[in-house]
Amino acid sequence: MCKNIITGATGFIGYALCQELLENDEYVIAIVRPGSKNKKKLEKLQGLEIVELELSELELLHKEYQIKADCFYHMAWNGSSGKEREDFRIQRSNIAYMGEAIEAAKSCGCSKIVGAGSQAEYGVCREETREDVTPLSPFMMYGAAKAAAYQLGKILARQVDISFVWPRIYSIYGVGENPGTLVNYVMECLLKEEVPEITSCENMWNYMYITDCVKALRILGESIGTDGIYNIASKDTRPLKEFVKEIRDTIAPEREIKFGWKKMNPEQIFWLKPNVEKLYALNNFMPRISFKEGIQRKLSGEYNSYCKRSEQ
């Protein structure tokens, strides 16, 4: 049985990764912030050990808890949404935590650490993005900090002799995602019989369902020889407007969508066209959930959540 350490275990991706690893008969040590109100959902999972630590205390995993493991998944990242994405101090701290995670992974005997990069590192790129080929040009503090964490992390990992995998994660959706996403906004408007008011959505986009994302992360952690950057995305790249219409057609086909009502700076509109050949070459990786099926799964899960909120 492979033993895995996961930071950010209560987050959208981190929690789903815990489930994915457990379902594949692996042991999980979940790192959570002391006093986390989200710890309860982890306590329901069988075969999972919970350790309460701040990210600044990761060295205690070995020094105090004497934990030994095979792979370290560093999914924690402060300020991943909203205004905190542009907060210099918050984003700067994440770079240091990446280094501390690498050192903790090494001291715990891990042979590999898997980080959590982002397509935001590429900035606005209208060409197909390829790992180690497409230049990085982030326009927000969040993307710049992710890029810096990778650059410094790969050097530190080499110094301490541990494999360093950097998944550049694209647009992941699914039950439990953050409420402020476009998918959630459009779905909730339609469920409330309101008209979504959004941008023109003419930019290219790519969505991957959460269970396919964490399957990719598990394979990156398990596979021998994986190292460096991997774009984590589906092969379903098309104009964002098509995805929005598919949500509408799934929930309320007769409903209007007000495209172009919100304006954005064209210099800050992501254009997602990932090349995923490197990822899909690993053990014949292939996503299982189409966008429509993902929306149907969300509709089942999020509708119940919406009804509960409406009753309050």
N, C-alpha and C positions, 0 to 999 in steps of 0.2 A: 504494500500500500504506500503510495506516494504522499508525503506530508507537505502541505502548502501553507504559507503565511500570507494573509491578505489584509492590507490596510484599506481603509475606506469601505469596510465590509457592510455598512448599513446604507451606502449610496445606491443609486439606480443600477449601475453596472457592477459594483462590488457585491451587492446582495445576490444578483443573478449569477455572478461567477461562483459564489459560495454554493448555490444550488446546483450549478452545472458540475462542479467538482465532486460534490457529495453524491450526485446521481451516477457518477462514473467511479464510485467506490474509492474515492480519495479522501484523505483526512485533511481537515481545514482548521487552521488556527486563525480566528478572526480578531483583528485589532480594532477596538472601538474607543472612542473618546470617553473618559471617565464621566459617569452620570448621563450618558447618551440616552435620550428618550426613545430612540429607535432600537435599542438593544433587545427589546422584547421579541421582535420578529425573528431575530437570530436564535433566541432561546428555544424556538419551536423546531429548529432544524436538528435532526439526529446526526451524531458523528461530528459535531462541531464544537471546538473549544474556544471560549471567549476570553480575551485578555484586554483589560482596560488600561490604555496608555495614551498619553499625548504623543503627537508625532515627534516632539523634541525629546522623548524618552525611549526611543526605539532601541537604544543600546542596552536597555534593561532586559530585552528579550533573552539575551544570552547571559548577561551578568547576574541577573536576579532570578529569572524564570528557568534558566538552563534549557531553553528550547532549541531543538535540533529539527531541521527541515530540509527538504530537497529543492523547493522552488519558492521564490518570494514574489508576490504580485503587489506592486505598489500602486494601488488605485486611488488613494487619497489625494485630494487637491482642493485646497481652500480657495474660495472665490471663483467658482466655476460658472457662475451665472449672475445676471443682473449687473448693477453698478460696480460690484466688487471685481469684476473682470478687468476694470481699469484702475484698480487700487494698487499703486506701486509697492507698498509695504507688504500687502498680503501676497502679491504675486512673487515678490522677491523671496519671501519666506519659503515658498514652495520649492524653489531651487535648492535651498539648503536642506530641506527635508528629503529631496531626492538623493542627495549625497549621504545623508544619515541612513536612509533605507538601504542603500548599497552596502554600507559598512555593516549594518545590522544583519543583512542577508549573508554576508561573508562570515561573520562571527557565529551565525547559527548553522553554518555548514552547507548553505545552499550553493548549488553549482550554477544557478541562473536567477536573474531578476528580470521581471517583466514590468515595464512602466506603463504609463497611460498618456501617450502623446495625442495630438489633435490636428485635424485638417486646418485649424486656424494658424498653424505654423507657416503654411504656404501663402497665407494672405489671399488677395484677389488674383486668381490665375485662371484665365479662360482657356488655357491649353490643358491637355491631359496631364495630370500630376503623377510623376514617377519617383519612387524612393531613390535617394542619392543622386538624382538627376535634376529634378525641378528645384530651382533656387527658392530659398525661403524669404518671404517678404511680409511678415505679420504686421497688421496695422493696429492691433490692440495689445495692451499690456499682457493679457492672458496668453495670446499666441506667442509673444516674444519670450515670456517666461517658460513656456513649454519647450520652445526651441533651445533656450539656454540650458534647461534641465537636461535635455538630450546631449548637447555638446559637452557639458561638464560631466554628465553621468557616464558617457562612454569612455572618457579618459580615466575617471576614477575606477570604473569597473575593470579596465585594462590594468591599472596599477595594482589592484587587489586580486586580480586573476579570477574574475567571475564573468560568465556570459551575460550580456546586456541586450535585451530585446525591447524595441521601442515601437509599439503599435501606434500608428497615427490613425486615430479613431474618427470616423466621419459622422454622419447624422444617424444616431441610434434612437429608435422609438419603441414603445411597448407599454404594457400595463405597468404603472408605477413610475413613469418618467416625470420629470419636473413639470409642474402645471403651466409654466410660461412658454411652452413650445408652440410652434405654429400648428402642429397636429392637434394638440390638446385644445388650442383656442378655436380652431375650426370645428372640431367635434362638439365642444361644449356649446358653441353658438347654435349649431344645428339641432342639438338635443333640446335647447331652450327655445327653439323656433325663432331664433334671431338670425340676422343676415351678417355673415362675416365680412368685415371691411379690412382688406389687406393690400399689399403692394401688387404690382403687375405680375409678379411671379414668373417673369420671362427667363430668369437665370436657370442654368442647368443644375440639377440636384440629384442626390443619391440617398436612399434610405436603406437601412438594414435593421431587421427586427432584433430585439435584445437577446433572444436565445441563440440566434446565429452569431451574434457578436461574441458572446461569452464562450461559445463553442470554439471560435477562432482563437480566443485568448488561451483556452485550455490546451489546444493543439500546439500553440506556440510554446507554452510552458513544458509540455510533455516531449515534444519532438527533439531528437538529438541534432545538434548542429545549428539550431536556429539562433540568429544573432543579427543585430542591427534593426533597420526600419522595415515595417510592414504596413501598408495601407489596409485598414480594416473597413471594408465597404462591400456592397453588393455589386452585381453586374447590371443592375437596373438603374441606368442613368438617363434622365429625360428632363424636359422643362418642369420646373416646380409646379407650374399651373396644372399639369396633367395629374400630379399627385393630389393636389387640392380637389380637383374635379372628381377623382376616384373616391376620395373621402365623402364628398357630397353625394355621389351616385350610390354609395353604400348605405348612407344614413337617411338621406332625404333627397331623392333624385329631382324632385320638382322645385327645390329651393334655389334661390338666387345667391350668387357669390359676387360681392362688389370688389372686383380686381382694380387696382390702380388708385384706390382711395387713400392709401398711405404712401408717402414718398420717402425714399432713402437716398443717401449719398451714393452715387454709382461707384465711387472709390472704396466703398465699404460694404459692397454686396458680394457675398461669397458666390463662387461659380464652381460647383463640384463636378469634376470629371476625373475620378480616380482610376489609375491603372491598378488592377488587383492580381496580375499574373503571378507575382511572387507569393502571395498568400494562397491562391488557389492551387499552386503547385505542391503545397504541403499535404501529404496524405489524401490527395484528391478532394480537398475541402470544397464543400458546396453548400450554400445556404438552403434551408428547407422552407422558409416562410415567405410567401409572396407579399407584396405590399397590401393587397386587398385582404388576404387572410390575416395579416397583422392588424389591420384596422378592425376586422371582425372580432379578433381576440380582445383588442382594446375596448371595443364597443361593449362586449360582455362584461369585462372587468370594470371599465370606467363608468359605465351606465349605473351600476350598483352604487359606486362611489358618489356619482352626481345626485342620485336619488336621496342618499343619506344627507348630503349637504343641503339639498332643497328642503328637507324636513326640519332642519335645525332653525 
